[in-house]
Every structure is written in structure tokens, then in C-alpha cells.
Amino acid sequence: MVPRAASHDDVEVDLQLPEAGSATADRIVMLGGFSVELGGQAVDASHWRRRSAANLVKALALAPDRRLHREQLIELLWPELTMAEAAPRLHKAVHFARRALGADAVGWSGETICLLRSREVEVDVVRFEAAARAALESGVGVDDALALFTGELLPEDRYEPWTEARRESVAHLHRQLLRVGGRWSQLVAADPTDEEAHVALMRAHVARGDRAAALSQYRQLAAVLEEELGIEPGDEAVAAHQAALALPTLPHRVGDPTRPAQLPTQEVRFCHAADSVRLAYAVVGSGPPLVKAANWLTHLEYDWESLLFRHWLLALTGDYRLLRYDERGCGLSDWDTTTFTLEAWVDDLATVVDAAGYDRFPLLGISQGAPVAVEYAARHPERVSALVLYGGYVHGRAVRARNPDERRFAGLLPDLAELGWGRDEPTFRQVFAARFMPEGTREQWDEFNELQRRTTSPENAARFMRGFSVIDVTEAAKRVACPTLVVHVRGDLGPPVAQGRLLASLIPGSRFVSLEGRNHLMLATEPAWPRFLYEMNRFLAEFG
């Protein structure tokens, strides 16, 4: 069966951010999604519902000098039709492309059709290809070229035959840059079968004495080679595997593949919010700064022991100087408070960044931390350089409830927490574990149950949920001025992916990435995990 081409309704378009200083530029974006900007203004995406018009513009933008013979266009876009049959479709596509871009945007001279010939136009993929080839030839400017790669070429047209060769060429250039730049984690994310990248990561883990991480990397390599190619790892991978086996085994919990040889050390500090609530925070890692807005159920100390959170912390502190804190009523911060509101959470974030001495920084918001991050970024545009939002939402459960059953459910969960959270019998808490991680193992569910018990009280759990349920950051999202990446798991049983899309649609110029999966709390073993890290690191390298 031939995969069907995506319809307009299937497309999730990334809204790209213009470069600094390019407010009046004409720009065609095709990496990560399709959009057109003329004079600094985005062309309304509704024009591209007519796929023939969109495909005409894309094909011409990819062509040398942005022009093609009419027969070439017909062979690309309607290969199954005769010239006579396709001619009316071509005329109609030109008509609607002109309606979208302007009467003179698509020129027709004899047998040649051209796009925006009288204008200077930047085509992002063309710019990337030129920068990539220059960097690979000279060895200079690899990082700058990588920063221009903002995603797969025309992902919404993945099954269109006329895009395949160019898409693979662009992907190959990207992989070459990653290899030359030693971006091994990103290379594995881009091409999971790249054995050289896996081996480089294994060697790096061995050099740090991280036996578990090196062995886990080898298992990942062996599995993907067997599944995709039907082969076993080569000699270099086997040698790195043997070097990992020779490292000393440190005591850790059975079934914990993410425990490194030595965890980073952290110093917990305290500050006080305006209402005197004590807040605990810690700074760990090296590299550029990153602030994580607090989200529900964290503990500055216990999170390092957790199968559920350790991979998040290791990934973030490995690349960034991470500031994180426990929100009021949770973890090491004061539990003795009754104020659980968006206003209080935003003020707490402001208090912590000031206490830690962070001036301007990228901000990461996960789950309920996402709307807090949005509200803070809207209020303090001078402080936030970039925003990454994962699993977030615009409207809390009570706000987005549309019928009596949804409203009853929104009120039921806090009552369930208040009645059953503190009991020794974990059945009540397991309701929340199953919603956070429907595809988790029994061990992971048990750990999440224990984490709930250790991090907050039943009364506070109910207060948290009632506070979350009435969040609405619609207006704040519209005021966010910094580059923003919105990531959401498609099958999330917590905030639905529609909330992620809504968040991205409200924040001007944001990018949206959806990932496969159902777990609200993404686990280290999920295929989407390296993709998330790749998208976040690439975005922060460009804008953070």
C-alpha cells in the first residue's frame, strides 16, 4: 500500500521566527514546516489549504533561480496525468498562488513559470544548503550552519515523490555537519542506525566512568541494528562495550539503567516569597544558564534517586547550568501554605531567579510549569531569552470543561487526592500514576506512588489540583515576545495535545513539535525522548 499524502487537516505547521534585523525580509520557510513571509508579514496559512497552490510555490522555491518549465512542473506535481489533463490544474494553481502572494508573485513567460522574480527572497533550505556545503568544505562555520537547520524538509509532504530526493539530500548534509561537529547525541537522534555516533557516545560514557550509560548505549545500538538492518554491532562497538564492562560496578537499585557512576553534587539554598513562604532551590551543572519553572511533584533531593526524573536531570545538567526549585507546598519548600494560585507561582519563580542571581535566561516549563513560564515571560520580556514548553496547556481542566461530565471529573480528582493520598494503601495514588504514565511499568507506577506520598500532603495535593484547574493564560500567551518551542506528546492523557497546539497558536512565531507517545511524564526508554532532547538543544543553541 502506498502511504497517502497528508491532507491539509493532517499538517502541523511550525511557525518560524524571523531573524533579528529581518523585519521586512521576504522569506520562504520549508525546514520543519511551510510558511511564507512577505515584507515581514506572514501569509495567512489558510491560502495553503489548496494544496496545488502550496505545492506550486514549494516546487518553484526549490528550483534553481526559482523557475521551471511548465512541463517540468506538471511532471513533478501531476505525474499521473497527461499534459492536456494537467494544464487546467496548473492554471488553477497559479491563480490561487497569485491570490495568496500577489498578482505579480508568479510570472508566466512563454513556457517558463517563475516565483517572485522581482524580489529578493530568502529560501531557508537554500540558505542552509549553501552554508552547510561551505562549512564542510572549509571546516569553518559548522555551528552556524547547524543553527540554520530547523527541521526536516517539508515534513507535511513526506509522501510526495517530488520531495524525496531533496529531503534526503538535506538530511544527509545535516548528518555530515553533526558528524564534523561531534554532535553525537543529535546524530543518533537524526539517524539511530549511525554506529559511529553510538560508539563515540559509549566512549564518552566510559571516559567519565559511567558504566551503566555506556552499556545502555550499546543495548540501544544492538537493538536498532537488529531491527532496522538485521546485523550486529561491529568491532569498535564491541570494544567499547568490553571497556564498559571492565568499569567497576557501583551499588544501585536493580533494574535502574540510568544510574551513573557519580551523580552531580548540588547545594540546596532557600529564599522567601513575598508572603514569607520559604522556597528551596538548587543550581547544578555547567554551561549556559537554564531555569526550570517548578511543576507539581518534585523534590530537589529525591528526584536524583528516581527512575522517573533522573534522566531529565542528567540531560539538563549535562548541557546547562540548571536552576530548579520546589514550588510552595511541595518537596523541600514550605508545605504550610494555603495559597495555590497562578499569581503566587509566578511570583515564586521571580523570587527564585532573583535570589539565584540569574539576569537573562532561557526558561523551561513542563506540565503545569508551562503556563507559569508563559505568564512570567509575558510579564518579564527583558529577562527571558527563549521559552521551551513541554506538556503544557492554556486552560486548566475546569476552564476547558465543556459539559457536566467534564466539570464533575475536574472536581473529582482533587477530592480523590484529599481523601486517599495519605493512606498506606496506594490505590488512590495509582489513579494519578496511571494517568501520568499509562505505558509505565509496575515498578515505575510504584515509584510514582511513593514520590507522591513523599513530596506533598493530601491537603496540598487537592489545593494544587484546584489551583491548576482554573489556570487560563490565553492573554499572557499572546504577549510572549521571545522565541518559543512548544512540544507535546500526541497521546497525552493529561493536558491533551490540542492544548499544546492552542498554546503554540497563541504565542507569536512559536514552533510546535508533536511526539509519539502516551506518557505525560516521558521516560528514558521512549523513542521520543532523544527526539525531545534534540529539538530542545537545537532550539536553545539558536535562541537561548
FENHUUR-V591593 format. One record per pair of residues at least 6 apart in sequence whose ideal C-beta (glycine too) atoms are under 8 Angstrom apart, sorted by sequence separation. I is the first residue (numbers start at 1). J is the second residue. D is the distance in Angstrom with one decimal. If there is no record, write none. Layout:
i/j/d
I/J/D
I/J/D
//
This chain:
i/j/d
19/25/7.7
29/35/4.7
36/42/7.3
37/43/7.0
47/53/6.8
48/54/4.0
60/66/5.3
98/104/7.8
107/113/7.0
115/121/7.8
135/141/4.3
136/142/7.9
152/158/7.7
154/160/7.7
157/163/4.8
177/183/7.9
178/184/7.8
188/194/6.2
191/197/7.4
205/211/7.8
225/231/5.2
226/232/7.2
253/259/7.2
272/278/5.7
273/279/6.0
303/309/4.2
304/310/6.1
316/322/4.8
326/332/5.1
327/333/6.3
328/334/6.1
329/335/5.5
365/371/7.3
400/406/7.7
401/407/4.4
491/497/7.7
504/510/4.7
522/528/6.4
523/529/7.0
18/25/6.5
28/35/7.8
29/36/7.4
35/42/6.0
36/43/4.3
47/54/7.9
60/67/6.9
74/81/7.3
78/85/7.6
98/105/5.7
106/113/6.6
107/114/4.6
134/141/6.5
135/142/4.8
187/194/5.4
225/232/6.6
252/259/4.1
271/278/7.6
272/279/7.0
303/310/7.2
326/333/4.3
365/372/6.2
376/383/7.9
377/384/4.3
393/400/7.8
420/427/7.2
421/428/6.3
433/440/7.1
437/444/5.9
488/495/7.7
490/497/5.1
503/510/7.7
504/511/7.3
515/522/7.9
519/526/6.8
522/529/5.6
28/36/5.3
29/37/7.5
35/43/7.2
60/68/6.2
68/76/7.7
78/86/4.1
81/89/7.5
97/105/6.6
98/106/5.3
106/114/7.4
107/115/7.8
178/186/5.2
179/187/6.2
205/213/4.2
206/214/5.1
225/233/6.1
233/241/7.4
270/278/5.5
271/279/5.5
325/333/7.1
329/337/5.6
353/361/7.1
365/373/3.0
376/384/7.0
401/409/7.6
420/428/2.6
421/429/6.1
437/445/6.7
440/448/7.3
456/464/7.1
489/497/7.0
492/500/8.0
504/512/3.8
18/27/6.7
27/36/7.3
28/37/7.9
59/68/6.7
63/72/8.0
74/83/6.1
77/86/7.7
97/106/4.9
106/115/6.0
135/144/7.3
154/163/5.3
158/167/7.6
178/187/4.2
188/197/4.8
205/214/3.7
250/259/7.7
270/279/6.7
304/313/6.3
313/322/7.7
328/337/5.1
364/373/7.2
365/374/6.9
397/406/7.8
398/407/6.9
401/410/5.2
419/428/7.0
420/429/7.1
452/461/7.3
488/497/4.9
517/526/5.6
27/37/4.4
35/45/7.0
105/115/6.8
107/117/5.4
131/141/6.6
135/145/4.3
153/163/6.7
187/197/4.0
188/198/6.2
222/232/6.9
270/280/5.6
271/281/6.9
303/313/6.2
363/373/4.9
377/387/5.3
522/532/6.4
26/37/6.6
78/89/6.0
105/116/5.6
134/145/7.5
222/233/5.5
250/261/5.7
269/280/7.4
270/281/7.6
298/309/7.5
328/339/7.2
329/340/6.4
417/428/7.4
433/444/7.9
434/445/6.9
437/448/6.5
488/499/7.6
501/512/6.3
516/527/6.8
517/528/4.8
25/37/6.8
26/38/5.3
71/83/6.7
74/86/4.4
77/89/7.8
78/90/7.8
94/106/5.2
175/187/6.3
178/190/6.4
185/197/7.9
202/214/4.8
205/217/6.3
221/233/5.5
268/280/5.6
269/281/5.8
328/340/7.4
397/409/7.5
398/410/4.4
416/428/6.0
433/445/4.4
436/448/6.4
488/500/3.0
500/512/6.9
516/528/5.4
16/29/4.4
26/39/6.8
60/73/7.8
74/87/7.5
77/90/7.8
131/144/6.5
132/145/4.7
153/166/6.2
154/167/6.9
184/197/4.5
188/201/6.8
248/261/7.9
268/281/7.4
269/282/6.9
363/376/6.9
374/387/7.3
397/410/4.3
398/411/7.5
487/500/7.4
488/501/7.5
515/528/3.9
34/48/6.8
59/73/6.2
94/108/6.6
104/118/6.7
131/145/4.1
153/167/4.4
184/198/7.9
247/261/7.3
268/282/5.0
363/377/6.2
373/387/6.1
486/500/5.6
500/514/7.2
14/29/7.9
24/39/5.4
25/40/6.4
101/116/7.2
152/167/6.8
175/190/5.7
202/217/4.8
218/233/7.0
267/282/6.5
374/389/7.0
416/431/6.3
417/432/7.4
430/445/6.2
433/448/4.1
16/32/7.0
24/40/4.7
74/90/6.1
77/93/7.6
132/148/7.8
174/190/6.5
175/191/5.8
184/200/4.4
185/201/6.6
201/217/5.2
202/218/6.0
221/237/6.0
266/282/4.4
267/283/7.6
328/344/6.6
373/389/6.5
397/413/7.6
432/448/7.6
433/449/5.6
515/531/6.0
16/33/7.1
23/40/4.5
56/73/7.0
59/76/5.4
73/90/6.3
128/145/6.9
131/148/5.6
132/149/7.9
153/170/4.7
179/196/7.3
184/201/4.9
266/283/7.4
328/345/7.7
486/503/5.3
497/514/6.1
515/532/6.2
14/32/4.3
15/33/7.5
22/40/7.3
59/77/6.4
152/170/7.9
153/171/7.5
179/197/7.5
182/200/7.4
266/284/4.4
282/300/5.2
327/345/6.2
374/392/7.5
413/431/7.9
486/504/4.1
14/33/3.6
16/35/6.0
18/37/6.5
94/113/6.9
152/171/7.0
171/190/7.2
175/194/7.4
178/197/7.9
198/217/5.9
202/221/7.9
218/237/6.6
265/284/7.8
281/300/7.6
370/389/4.2
373/392/7.8
413/432/7.8
429/448/7.8
430/449/5.8
433/452/7.6
13/33/4.3
15/35/6.5
34/54/6.6
70/90/6.5
128/148/4.3
184/204/7.4
198/218/7.6
264/284/5.1
280/300/5.7
328/348/5.9
370/390/6.9
426/446/7.5
429/449/4.5
432/452/6.5
484/504/7.7
12/33/7.4
13/34/6.3
14/35/7.9
36/57/6.9
56/77/7.0
127/148/6.0
128/149/5.6
264/285/6.5
327/348/6.2
363/384/5.1
370/391/6.9
371/392/6.1
486/507/7.1
11/33/7.9
13/35/6.4
18/40/6.7
55/77/5.4
198/220/7.1
199/221/7.9
218/240/7.1
360/382/7.3
361/383/7.0
362/384/7.2
365/387/7.1
370/392/2.3
371/393/6.4
513/535/5.2
198/221/4.1
218/241/4.5
325/348/7.6
349/372/6.1
360/383/5.8
361/384/7.0
362/385/5.3
363/386/7.4
365/388/7.2
366/389/8.0
367/390/7.5
369/392/7.5
370/393/6.7
371/394/7.1
426/449/4.4
429/452/4.8
484/507/4.8
34/58/6.4
124/148/7.0
292/316/7.2
300/324/7.0
349/373/7.6
359/383/7.2
360/384/7.5
361/385/6.3
362/386/4.2
363/387/5.5
364/388/4.8
365/389/4.9
366/390/4.9
367/391/4.9
368/392/7.8
429/453/6.8
486/510/5.5
488/512/7.7
490/514/5.2
52/77/7.2
149/174/5.1
300/325/7.4
360/385/5.5
362/387/7.2
363/388/7.4
364/389/8.0
365/390/7.3
366/391/6.0
367/392/6.6
484/509/7.3
485/510/7.1
486/511/6.8
487/512/7.9
488/513/7.8
489/514/7.5
490/515/6.8
491/516/7.8
492/517/7.8
493/518/6.4
495/520/7.6
124/150/7.0
195/221/6.5
214/240/6.9
215/241/7.3
218/244/6.8
290/316/6.5
298/324/7.5
300/326/5.6
346/372/5.8
350/376/6.7
362/388/6.8
364/390/7.5
366/392/7.5
477/503/6.2
483/509/7.1
484/510/4.0
485/511/5.1
486/512/4.9
487/513/4.9
488/514/5.6
489/515/5.2
490/516/6.3
491/517/6.1
492/518/6.9
494/520/3.9
15/42/7.4
214/241/7.6
299/326/6.4
325/352/4.7
345/372/4.7
349/376/5.2
365/392/5.8
426/453/7.9
480/507/4.7
481/508/7.5
483/510/7.9
484/511/7.1
486/513/7.2
487/514/7.7
488/515/7.2
489/516/7.5
490/517/7.0
491/518/3.6
492/519/7.8
493/520/6.4
30/58/6.4
125/153/5.8
146/174/7.7
149/177/7.5
192/220/7.9
298/326/5.5
478/506/5.5
480/508/7.0
485/513/7.0
487/515/6.5
489/517/4.4
492/520/5.1
511/539/7.1
28/57/7.4
214/243/7.6
215/244/5.2
284/313/7.6
298/327/7.4
302/331/7.8
323/352/7.1
342/371/6.9
346/375/4.8
477/506/3.8
478/507/7.5
489/518/6.8
195/225/7.1
214/244/3.6
215/245/7.3
290/320/3.8
292/322/6.4
294/324/7.3
323/353/6.9
342/372/6.8
346/376/5.2
350/380/7.2
353/383/7.1
477/507/5.1
478/508/7.3
480/510/7.8
489/519/6.7
30/61/6.7
146/177/5.2
193/224/5.8
285/316/6.9
289/320/6.8
290/321/6.9
291/322/7.8
292/323/6.9
294/325/5.4
296/327/7.4
299/330/7.5
300/331/5.8
301/332/6.9
421/452/6.7
422/453/7.4
489/520/6.9
13/45/6.2
30/62/7.4
145/177/5.6
146/178/7.1
192/224/4.7
193/225/6.4
268/300/5.5
285/317/3.1
287/319/5.4
288/320/5.9
289/321/5.1
290/322/5.3
291/323/4.7
292/324/4.5
294/326/6.3
295/327/7.5
298/330/6.4
299/331/4.1
300/332/5.2
421/453/7.4
474/506/6.5
28/61/4.7
211/244/5.5
214/247/7.5
268/301/7.4
284/317/4.7
285/318/6.8
287/320/4.9
288/321/6.7
290/323/7.2
291/324/7.9
294/327/3.6
297/330/6.8
298/331/5.4
299/332/6.7
323/356/5.2
342/375/6.2
346/379/7.0
489/522/6.8
56/90/7.7
206/240/6.5
211/245/7.8
266/300/7.3
285/319/7.5
287/321/5.7
289/323/7.0
296/330/6.9
142/177/5.6
146/181/6.3
193/228/5.3
198/233/8.0
202/237/7.0
285/320/5.6
286/321/5.9
323/358/6.0
422/457/6.9
192/228/7.4
193/229/6.3
211/247/3.9
285/321/5.2
294/330/7.6
421/457/7.4
422/458/4.3
52/89/6.0
56/93/4.3
136/173/7.6
146/183/7.2
199/236/5.0
203/240/5.5
206/243/4.9
211/248/7.2
284/321/7.8
285/322/4.8
421/458/3.6
55/93/7.3
56/94/6.7
142/180/5.4
143/181/6.5
195/233/6.7
199/237/5.2
202/240/4.0
206/244/5.4
209/247/6.1
211/249/6.4
283/321/6.4
284/322/5.5
323/361/7.7
420/458/7.5
142/181/4.5
195/234/6.1
198/237/6.5
202/241/7.1
205/244/7.0
211/250/7.6
283/322/6.9
419/458/7.5
489/528/6.8
8/48/7.4
52/92/6.4
53/93/5.2
57/97/5.4
71/111/7.3
73/113/6.2
129/169/7.8
133/173/7.2
136/176/5.7
196/236/8.0
203/243/7.7
212/252/7.6
283/323/5.1
284/324/7.7
418/458/5.3
421/461/5.0
8/49/4.8
52/93/3.9
56/97/5.2
70/111/5.2
125/166/7.8
129/170/6.7
132/173/4.3
136/177/6.9
139/180/7.2
195/236/7.6
199/240/5.4
202/243/8.0
206/247/6.7
216/257/4.8
263/304/5.5
282/323/7.7
417/458/6.2
418/459/6.3
421/462/7.8
69/111/5.4
70/112/7.3
128/170/7.1
132/174/7.3
135/177/6.5
195/237/6.0
202/244/6.5
215/257/7.6
216/258/7.3
281/323/6.5
282/324/6.2
8/51/6.7
50/93/7.6
53/96/3.8
57/100/7.7
69/112/5.8
70/113/5.9
281/324/6.8
282/325/7.3
418/461/7.0
52/96/7.1
53/97/4.5
57/101/7.2
68/112/7.2
69/113/7.8
129/173/6.3
132/176/7.3
136/180/6.5
212/256/7.7
281/325/3.6
417/461/4.0
418/462/3.8
67/112/5.6
68/113/6.0
125/170/6.1
128/173/7.5
132/177/5.7
135/180/7.6
212/257/5.7
213/258/7.6
280/325/6.2
281/326/7.8
417/462/4.9
487/532/6.0
50/96/4.9
53/99/7.8
60/106/7.5
67/113/6.8
68/114/8.0
212/258/6.9
279/325/5.8
280/326/5.0
53/100/6.2
67/114/3.8
212/259/5.5
213/260/6.0
279/326/7.3
414/461/7.7
415/462/7.1
66/114/5.9
67/115/7.2
212/260/6.4
279/327/7.7
316/364/7.7
414/462/4.2
417/465/6.1
487/535/6.3
47/96/7.3
57/106/7.9
65/114/7.6
66/115/4.4
212/261/7.5
258/307/6.8
279/328/6.6
414/463/7.8
487/536/7.3
56/106/7.3
66/116/6.5
67/117/7.3
210/260/4.6
211/261/6.2
485/535/6.7
66/117/7.0
210/261/5.1
256/307/5.9
259/310/7.2
277/328/4.8
280/331/6.4
294/345/7.3
414/465/4.1
485/536/6.8
47/99/7.0
48/100/7.3
208/260/7.7
209/261/4.3
255/307/8.0
258/310/5.2
280/332/3.6
413/465/5.5
414/466/5.0
47/100/3.5
60/113/6.8
208/261/7.1
209/262/7.1
258/311/5.1
264/317/5.4
280/333/4.9
60/114/6.9
61/115/6.1
253/307/7.9
260/314/6.6
279/333/4.9
294/348/7.2
485/539/4.4
60/115/3.8
66/121/7.1
273/328/7.0
278/333/6.2
279/334/7.5
294/349/7.2
414/469/7.5
438/493/5.7
44/100/7.7
258/314/7.1
277/333/7.1
278/334/4.5
293/349/5.5
483/539/7.4
43/100/5.7
66/123/7.7
277/334/4.8
436/493/7.9
43/101/6.5
57/115/6.4
291/349/7.8
435/493/5.1
436/494/6.7
410/469/5.2
435/494/6.3
483/542/7.7
61/121/7.9
277/337/5.0
483/543/4.0
62/123/7.6
482/543/7.6
61/123/5.1
275/337/7.6
277/339/7.5
291/353/5.9
38/101/6.6
62/125/7.1
36/100/7.6
38/102/7.3
62/126/7.9
268/332/6.3
275/339/6.4
36/101/6.7
61/126/7.9
291/358/6.0
275/344/7.4
279/348/5.8
289/358/5.8
291/361/4.9
293/363/6.3
295/365/7.6
399/469/7.2
273/344/7.4
277/348/7.5
281/352/4.9
290/361/6.7
291/362/7.2
292/363/7.9
293/364/6.8
295/366/4.9
296/367/6.7
397/468/7.1
398/469/3.8
399/470/6.1
279/351/6.3
289/361/4.5
290/362/5.5
291/363/5.1
292/364/4.7
293/365/4.6
295/367/4.6
296/368/5.3
396/468/5.1
397/469/4.5
398/470/5.4
399/471/6.9
274/347/6.0
279/352/5.9
283/356/6.1
289/362/7.3
290/363/8.0
291/364/6.9
292/365/7.8
293/366/7.6
295/368/5.1
396/469/4.3
399/472/5.1
448/521/7.8
273/347/6.1
281/355/6.9
288/362/7.8
290/364/6.1
292/366/7.2
295/369/3.7
396/470/5.3
273/348/5.3
281/356/6.3
294/369/5.9
396/471/3.9
293/369/3.8
395/471/6.9
396/472/7.0
274/351/7.3
292/369/7.0
293/370/7.6
395/472/5.5
273/351/5.1
294/372/7.4
393/471/7.3
394/472/7.0
439/517/7.5
272/351/7.5
293/372/4.8
394/473/5.6
395/474/7.5
439/518/5.4
440/519/6.6
444/523/7.0
271/351/5.8
293/373/4.3
394/474/5.7
438/518/5.0
439/519/5.4
271/352/6.4
438/519/6.6
79/161/7.3
437/519/4.7
293/376/7.1
394/477/6.2
436/519/7.1
437/520/7.2
440/523/6.8
271/355/3.8
436/520/4.9
437/521/5.5
439/523/8.0
77/162/6.7
435/520/7.1
436/521/4.9
76/162/4.2
269/355/7.3
437/523/7.0
269/356/7.8
26/116/6.7
26/119/5.2
28/121/6.2
30/123/7.1
31/124/5.2
387/480/6.5
26/120/6.6
27/121/7.0
28/122/7.3
30/124/6.2
31/125/5.5
392/486/7.2
26/121/4.5
27/122/4.8
28/123/4.8
29/124/5.1
30/125/5.0
378/473/7.9
387/482/5.5
389/484/6.8
26/122/6.9
27/123/7.8
28/124/7.0
58/154/6.4
386/482/5.5
387/483/7.2
388/484/7.7
389/485/7.1
391/487/7.6
392/488/7.6
25/122/6.0
27/124/7.1
31/128/6.5
379/476/7.7
385/482/6.2
386/483/4.9
387/484/4.3
388/485/4.9
389/486/4.9
390/487/4.8
391/488/6.1
375/473/5.5
378/476/4.0
384/482/5.1
385/483/7.9
386/484/7.2
387/485/7.2
389/487/7.0
390/488/7.3
391/489/6.6
58/157/7.2
374/473/4.8
377/476/8.0
378/477/7.3
381/480/7.8
386/485/7.6
388/487/7.3
400/499/7.2
22/122/7.8
368/468/5.2
371/471/5.0
381/481/4.5
375/476/4.6
378/479/4.1
381/482/6.6
391/492/6.2
55/157/7.5
371/473/4.4
374/476/5.3
378/480/5.4
393/495/3.8
59/162/6.6
368/471/7.5
374/477/5.4
377/480/5.1
391/494/6.6
392/495/6.6
62/166/5.9
377/481/7.7
391/495/6.2
395/499/6.8
55/160/7.5
58/163/7.9
371/476/7.9
377/482/6.0
394/499/5.9
374/480/6.1
393/499/3.9
55/162/8.0
392/499/7.2
393/500/7.5
395/502/7.9
16/124/7.4
392/500/6.7
394/502/5.1
391/500/7.4
393/502/8.0
394/503/5.2
393/503/6.8
389/500/7.9
392/503/5.8
394/506/6.5
389/503/6.3
31/148/8.0
31/149/6.4
32/150/4.5
33/151/6.8
31/150/4.6
32/151/2.4
31/151/5.0
32/152/6.7
34/154/6.2
340/460/7.5
387/507/7.7
29/150/7.8
31/152/7.2
33/154/8.0
335/456/6.7
31/153/6.0
33/155/6.7
34/156/6.6
335/457/5.9
345/467/8.0
30/153/5.9
32/155/6.9
33/156/6.9
340/463/4.3
30/154/5.3
331/455/5.5
340/464/5.7
330/455/5.5
331/456/7.8
335/460/6.0
338/463/6.9
342/467/7.3
330/456/4.8
340/466/7.1
341/467/5.7
329/456/6.0
340/467/3.7
367/494/6.9
329/457/7.8
367/495/7.3
308/437/7.8
326/455/8.0
342/471/5.4
374/503/7.4
391/520/5.6
330/460/7.0
329/460/4.1
342/473/7.6
390/522/7.9
370/503/7.2
374/507/7.4
16/150/6.4
329/463/6.8
330/464/7.6
329/464/6.6
14/150/7.3
307/443/7.2
308/444/6.4
14/151/6.3
307/444/6.1
31/170/7.6
308/447/6.1
307/447/5.6
308/448/6.1
306/447/6.4
390/532/7.1
13/156/7.1
308/451/6.9
12/156/7.5
11/156/4.1
306/451/6.4
10/156/7.2
388/536/5.5
302/451/6.8
6/156/5.3
6/157/7.3
388/539/6.6
5/157/7.2
6/158/7.3
299/451/7.3
302/454/5.9
388/540/7.0
6/159/7.0
302/455/7.1
367/520/6.8
386/539/7.0
5/159/5.0
297/451/6.1
386/540/6.2
4/159/6.8
5/160/5.8
297/452/6.2
299/454/6.5
3/159/4.6
299/455/4.9
2/159/7.7
298/455/6.8
386/543/4.1
297/455/5.2
385/543/6.7
386/544/4.8
297/456/7.0
385/544/6.0
296/464/5.5
296/468/7.3
364/536/7.9
362/540/5.5
362/543/7.4
362/544/4.0
255/443/6.2
311/523/7.7
308/521/6.0
311/524/3.8
310/524/8.0
308/523/7.2
311/529/7.2
315/533/5.6
319/537/6.4
320/540/7.8
290/540/7.3
288/540/7.6
290/544/7.3
288/544/6.1
258/524/5.4
257/524/7.6
189/530/4.4
188/530/6.4
189/531/5.7
189/533/7.1
190/534/7.3
185/530/7.1
189/534/3.8
185/533/6.8
186/534/5.2
185/534/7.3
186/537/6.9
185/537/7.8
186/538/7.1
150/511/7.6
150/538/7.8
149/538/7.5
146/538/7.7
150/542/7.8
147/541/6.3
146/541/7.5
147/542/4.8
143/541/7.7
17/483/5.1
32/511/6.9
12/501/7.3
15/504/7.2
18/509/7.4
17/509/4.4
16/509/7.2
17/510/8.0
15/509/5.7
17/511/7.5
15/510/5.9
16/511/6.9
15/511/6.5
14/511/4.5
15/512/7.4
14/512/5.9
13/512/7.9
14/513/7.3
12/512/6.0
12/514/6.0
17/543/7.6
//
